[in-house]
Amino acid sequence: MRHFVRLIILILINIRICSATQQIPDLLLIGKDTFYLYSFPLNDLNLNKAPFNYGGYSFPHTGCWRGYQAIWEIKENKLFLVSCQ
């Protein structure tokens, strides 16, 4: 019985881990280089609603729960928001 309980716990833990969807990163452009940002600067603005509308959904797919992918660029030591997709 003890082995059965351990097996069930391991299965439940693995199901939880396997069901996660990696989120698409924001992009940071510096010259000709592109970097992936897994910190999302627009989230720090604490907007009341998502800045984009995807029909009846608040997100385009499960890889993008925040509803957008921001593209940032550094020019002349300043950070600019180029676009959001």
JOUR-V418300 format. One record per residue. N is the residue number from 0. SS is DSSP state (h for helix, s for strand, l for the rest). PHI is phi in whole degrees, 0 to 359 (none if undefined). PSI is psi as a letter, one per 30 degrees, with the letter a starting at -180 (none if undefined). Layout:
# JOUR-V418300
n=N ss=SS phi=PHI psi=PSI
n=N ss=SS phi=PHI psi=PSI
This chain:
# JOUR-V418300
n=0 ss=l phi=none psi=e
n=1 ss=h phi=299 psi=e
n=2 ss=h phi=293 psi=e
n=3 ss=h phi=296 psi=e
n=4 ss=h phi=296 psi=e
n=5 ss=h phi=298 psi=e
n=6 ss=h phi=298 psi=e
n=7 ss=h phi=298 psi=e
n=8 ss=h phi=298 psi=e
n=9 ss=h phi=298 psi=e
n=10 ss=h phi=297 psi=e
n=11 ss=h phi=296 psi=e
n=12 ss=h phi=295 psi=e
n=13 ss=h phi=293 psi=e
n=14 ss=h phi=297 psi=e
n=15 ss=h phi=296 psi=e
n=16 ss=h phi=292 psi=e
n=17 ss=h phi=288 psi=f
n=18 ss=l phi=273 psi=f
n=19 ss=l phi=285 psi=k
n=20 ss=l phi=248 psi=k
n=21 ss=l phi=293 psi=k
n=22 ss=l phi=273 psi=k
n=23 ss=l phi=291 psi=k
n=24 ss=l phi=276 psi=l
n=25 ss=s phi=288 psi=l
n=26 ss=s phi=247 psi=k
n=27 ss=s phi=241 psi=k
n=28 ss=s phi=258 psi=k
n=29 ss=s phi=230 psi=j
n=30 ss=l phi=64 psi=b
n=31 ss=l phi=263 psi=g
n=32 ss=s phi=265 psi=k
n=33 ss=s phi=238 psi=k
n=34 ss=s phi=241 psi=k
n=35 ss=s phi=269 psi=k
n=36 ss=s phi=253 psi=j
n=37 ss=l phi=259 psi=g
n=38 ss=l phi=253 psi=k
n=39 ss=l phi=246 psi=j
n=40 ss=h phi=302 psi=e
n=41 ss=h phi=294 psi=f
n=42 ss=h phi=296 psi=f
n=43 ss=h phi=292 psi=f
n=44 ss=h phi=284 psi=f
n=45 ss=l phi=51 psi=h
n=46 ss=l phi=294 psi=k
n=47 ss=l phi=290 psi=e
n=48 ss=l phi=218 psi=l
n=49 ss=l phi=298 psi=k
n=50 ss=l phi=286 psi=f
n=51 ss=l phi=226 psi=l
n=52 ss=l phi=244 psi=k
n=53 ss=s phi=247 psi=i
n=54 ss=l phi=70 psi=b
n=55 ss=l phi=275 psi=g
n=56 ss=s phi=251 psi=l
n=57 ss=l phi=263 psi=g
n=58 ss=l phi=213 psi=k
n=59 ss=l phi=284 psi=e
n=60 ss=l phi=193 psi=l
n=61 ss=l phi=291 psi=f
n=62 ss=l phi=276 psi=g
n=63 ss=l phi=213 psi=i
n=64 ss=l phi=296 psi=f
n=65 ss=l phi=282 psi=f
n=66 ss=l phi=93 psi=g
n=67 ss=l phi=199 psi=l
n=68 ss=l phi=234 psi=j
n=69 ss=s phi=274 psi=k
n=70 ss=s phi=243 psi=j
n=71 ss=s phi=250 psi=l
n=72 ss=s phi=218 psi=k
n=73 ss=s phi=258 psi=k
n=74 ss=s phi=227 psi=k
n=75 ss=l phi=50 psi=h
n=76 ss=l phi=61 psi=g
n=77 ss=s phi=234 psi=k
n=78 ss=s phi=264 psi=k
n=79 ss=s phi=238 psi=k
n=80 ss=s phi=273 psi=j
n=81 ss=s phi=279 psi=e
n=82 ss=s phi=197 psi=l
n=83 ss=s phi=229 psi=k
n=84 ss=l phi=242 psi=none
